[in-house]
């Protein structure tokens, strides 16, 4: 079950990273979307490496 939860966490990091890239392009709200995307993708790749997936 823990492996399953960690895989869903990977999906969450990946999807929020993609969402943030889209928002950086289309949003009129001042926010560090690209920095947020970088943080989410860093978390994604770090967790992926730890899981050996």
N, C-alpha and C positions, 0 to 999 in steps of 0.2 A: 504494500500500500504506500509506503514511503517513497518508493521509486516512482510510482504513479503520480503522487503529489508533486514531486520534484520535476517531473516532465511537464505537468501543467504550469508550474512556476516558470519553466523555460518558455513555454508558449506565451505566458503573460508578459515576460520581459520583451520577447520578440515583437508581439503585437503592439505594446505600448511604444516601443521604439519606432515602429512603422508609423503609428498614429502621430507621433510627435514630428516626424519628418514631413508628413502631409500638412500638419498644422503650421509648421514653419513657413510653408509655401502659401497657404491660403488664409491664415488667421490675421485679423487686424489687432489682436490683443498682443501687447508687449510682454513677451515671456521668452526665456531662453530655451526654446523648443529644441534646437539642435544640440545644446548641451545636455538637455534631458534625454534626448535620443541616444547620445553617446554614452551616458550613464547606464541606460537600460540595456544597450547592446554590450557594454562592458560586463554588466551583471550576467547577461545571457551567456556570453562566451566563457566567463569564469565558472559559472555553475555547470555549463556543459562539459568543460574540461574536468571538473571535480567528479562529475557523474560518469565520465568515460563514455559518453554517448557520441 
